[in-house]
Amino acid sequence: MTTPAETRHFFVDEAGDLTLFDRRGRIIVGQPGVSNLFMVGVALIPDPDGAKRTLEALRSALVADPYFKGVPSMQPSSCKTAICFHAKDDAAEIRREVFRVLPSLDAKVQIAIRRKAEMASVARFAWRKSKHKSSSNDYYDDLVKRLFKNLLHKSDENRVTFARRGKSDRQDALEGAIEKAKANFEKSWRKPSDRPTLIASAVPSESAGLQVIDYYLWALQRMYERGEDRFFESVRPAYRLIMDLDDDRTKPYGEWYSDQNPLTLEKMMPVAG
């Protein structure tokens, strides 16, 4: 009897921005409208179709609720909550309902964090030394490579959906980042990581999985940027690994949080612009 092939479904999004300097080359990290952090996260969702049904049913119920009748984001013309969930745009009462259902989706989440003050310092040094200027895609692809290093060897096939970034087609670059992740796994563990991996890009309205990872990113970003951990705590079990890559207080490669080293506000290195 043939064993059915196992397919793992991953969904990737980002939080924060990659603005480091103003037009005069001055560091503006942490100023109004500019985040202190940049994060990329991936959610492994065992049943993407089930997640879609759950979120669509919730959204339909909320749209039909008279309590939300006059909420701007609930109007189809706004192209916001009435179309898909997005933590930044959703009203507080909507976010509460989404956080209630997230644990039922059994997502496993990993997030890599860069602190932009450190990124700006390194970027300025690189420019002065060799006139090399890193692009936002370089930073993004590096975090993708790190996140997927140990994720792609456990199934017969992988399907990775990335949140679309801008209007350009980055299929080749994303495939390159995934191949580097596989190569790094093989180099570290001396085991093959040649499972077929299909890559696609989508917008959140096309993918429930992207709405899920958006919420997990938002909760962690809220904790880091504002010191507010109640959203994070409500869905804590889903976070399997959080890599704070620029927190080098004890290790040069950063601080990694997991079940063995749970993240708390007290442990977290303060965020500074």
GUFIDREN-785671 format. One line per field, with one value per residue (C-alpha): residue number from 1; x, y, z. Coordinates in steps of 0.5 Angstrom, whole numbers, plus 500, padded with zeros to 3 digits. Example, Ala and Ser with C-alpha at 12.3 -4.5 7.8 and 13.67 -1.06 7.14 Angstrom:
REM residues 2
n (1; 2)
px (525; 527)
py (491; 498)
pz (516; 514)
REM end
This chain:
REM residues 273
n (1; 2; 3; 4; 5; 6; 7; 8; 9; 10; 11; 12; 13; 14; 15; 16; 17; 18; 19; 20; 21; 22; 23; 24; 25; 26; 27; 28; 29; 30; 31; 32; 33; 34; 35; 36; 37; 38; 39; 40; 41; 42; 43; 44; 45; 46; 47; 48; 49; 50; 51; 52; 53; 54; 55; 56; 57; 58; 59; 60; 61; 62; 63; 64; 65; 66; 67; 68; 69; 70; 71; 72; 73; 74; 75; 76; 77; 78; 79; 80; 81; 82; 83; 84; 85; 86; 87; 88; 89; 90; 91; 92; 93; 94; 95; 96; 97; 98; 99; 100; 101; 102; 103; 104; 105; 106; 107; 108; 109; 110; 111; 112; 113; 114; 115; 116; 117; 118; 119; 120; 121; 122; 123; 124; 125; 126; 127; 128; 129; 130; 131; 132; 133; 134; 135; 136; 137; 138; 139; 140; 141; 142; 143; 144; 145; 146; 147; 148; 149; 150; 151; 152; 153; 154; 155; 156; 157; 158; 159; 160; 161; 162; 163; 164; 165; 166; 167; 168; 169; 170; 171; 172; 173; 174; 175; 176; 177; 178; 179; 180; 181; 182; 183; 184; 185; 186; 187; 188; 189; 190; 191; 192; 193; 194; 195; 196; 197; 198; 199; 200; 201; 202; 203; 204; 205; 206; 207; 208; 209; 210; 211; 212; 213; 214; 215; 216; 217; 218; 219; 220; 221; 222; 223; 224; 225; 226; 227; 228; 229; 230; 231; 232; 233; 234; 235; 236; 237; 238; 239; 240; 241; 242; 243; 244; 245; 246; 247; 248; 249; 250; 251; 252; 253; 254; 255; 256; 257; 258; 259; 260; 261; 262; 263; 264; 265; 266; 267; 268; 269; 270; 271; 272; 273)
px (500; 503; 504; 500; 505; 506; 505; 507; 504; 508; 506; 511; 510; 513; 512; 515; 519; 526; 527; 534; 536; 533; 535; 541; 543; 541; 539; 532; 530; 525; 522; 515; 512; 519; 519; 525; 525; 524; 521; 520; 515; 513; 507; 506; 499; 497; 490; 490; 483; 480; 484; 480; 473; 474; 476; 471; 466; 468; 469; 462; 459; 462; 460; 453; 453; 449; 454; 460; 455; 458; 465; 469; 474; 467; 465; 467; 469; 474; 478; 480; 476; 470; 475; 480; 483; 489; 491; 493; 487; 482; 478; 480; 474; 475; 482; 480; 475; 481; 485; 480; 480; 487; 489; 484; 488; 494; 499; 507; 510; 518; 520; 526; 528; 533; 534; 534; 539; 544; 542; 543; 550; 553; 550; 553; 560; 559; 558; 564; 568; 566; 560; 556; 549; 544; 537; 531; 530; 537; 535; 528; 532; 537; 531; 528; 534; 535; 528; 527; 534; 531; 524; 524; 527; 521; 516; 515; 513; 513; 509; 511; 506; 510; 506; 507; 512; 511; 509; 515; 516; 521; 520; 527; 530; 525; 527; 534; 533; 530; 535; 541; 536; 537; 544; 546; 542; 546; 552; 550; 547; 550; 543; 540; 534; 532; 524; 520; 519; 513; 513; 508; 506; 499; 496; 492; 485; 487; 490; 488; 495; 498; 492; 494; 502; 500; 497; 502; 507; 503; 502; 510; 511; 507; 510; 517; 515; 510; 512; 505; 505; 497; 496; 503; 501; 494; 497; 504; 504; 504; 511; 516; 522; 523; 530; 532; 539; 541; 541; 548; 548; 550; 551; 554; 549; 543; 538; 533; 527; 523; 520; 527; 528; 521; 521; 518; 518; 524; 528; 527; 533; 530; 528; 532; 532)
py (500; 507; 512; 519; 524; 529; 537; 542; 549; 555; 563; 568; 576; 582; 587; 594; 598; 598; 606; 607; 614; 620; 624; 627; 620; 621; 615; 616; 610; 610; 617; 618; 613; 610; 603; 601; 593; 589; 582; 577; 571; 564; 560; 553; 551; 544; 545; 552; 550; 549; 556; 559; 557; 559; 566; 567; 564; 569; 575; 574; 574; 580; 584; 582; 584; 590; 593; 594; 597; 604; 602; 604; 598; 594; 597; 593; 600; 601; 594; 593; 588; 587; 583; 580; 581; 585; 587; 594; 596; 592; 595; 593; 589; 585; 583; 580; 576; 574; 572; 568; 563; 563; 557; 553; 553; 550; 554; 554; 560; 562; 570; 573; 580; 585; 592; 597; 602; 596; 595; 603; 603; 597; 600; 606; 603; 599; 605; 608; 602; 600; 604; 598; 600; 594; 594; 592; 586; 584; 584; 581; 575; 574; 573; 568; 564; 564; 562; 556; 553; 548; 547; 544; 537; 534; 533; 530; 537; 544; 550; 557; 563; 570; 576; 580; 586; 591; 590; 587; 579; 577; 569; 568; 572; 568; 561; 563; 565; 558; 554; 558; 555; 548; 549; 551; 546; 541; 544; 544; 537; 533; 531; 532; 537; 536; 536; 539; 546; 550; 558; 563; 570; 573; 578; 577; 577; 571; 567; 566; 563; 570; 573; 569; 570; 578; 577; 573; 578; 584; 581; 580; 587; 590; 587; 589; 596; 598; 593; 591; 583; 581; 580; 575; 572; 570; 566; 564; 557; 558; 561; 556; 560; 567; 570; 577; 577; 584; 582; 580; 581; 574; 571; 574; 571; 574; 571; 565; 564; 558; 553; 552; 559; 563; 570; 575; 583; 582; 578; 582; 587; 594; 597; 604; 608)
pz (500; 498; 503; 501; 500; 505; 503; 508; 507; 509; 509; 509; 511; 514; 519; 520; 515; 512; 512; 515; 513; 510; 504; 507; 510; 517; 521; 522; 526; 531; 529; 528; 522; 522; 526; 530; 528; 521; 522; 517; 519; 517; 519; 518; 517; 517; 514; 510; 507; 514; 516; 510; 512; 519; 517; 512; 517; 522; 517; 515; 522; 524; 517; 519; 526; 527; 532; 526; 521; 521; 522; 516; 515; 515; 509; 502; 499; 504; 502; 509; 514; 510; 505; 509; 516; 517; 524; 523; 520; 524; 529; 537; 537; 531; 533; 539; 535; 531; 536; 539; 533; 532; 536; 533; 526; 530; 526; 528; 527; 527; 526; 525; 527; 525; 530; 525; 529; 528; 521; 519; 523; 519; 512; 514; 515; 509; 504; 507; 506; 499; 497; 497; 499; 501; 498; 502; 498; 501; 508; 507; 503; 508; 513; 509; 508; 516; 517; 512; 514; 518; 515; 508; 510; 514; 508; 501; 498; 501; 498; 500; 499; 500; 501; 495; 496; 491; 484; 481; 480; 485; 484; 482; 488; 493; 489; 490; 498; 499; 495; 500; 506; 503; 502; 509; 512; 508; 510; 517; 518; 512; 510; 504; 503; 496; 497; 492; 494; 490; 491; 490; 491; 493; 497; 504; 501; 496; 502; 509; 511; 510; 514; 520; 520; 519; 526; 529; 527; 529; 536; 537; 534; 539; 544; 542; 540; 545; 551; 550; 551; 552; 545; 544; 551; 548; 542; 545; 544; 537; 537; 536; 535; 535; 533; 535; 531; 533; 541; 542; 549; 551; 544; 537; 533; 537; 542; 540; 544; 544; 549; 552; 553; 553; 551; 556; 557; 562; 558; 552; 550; 550; 543; 541; 535)
REM end
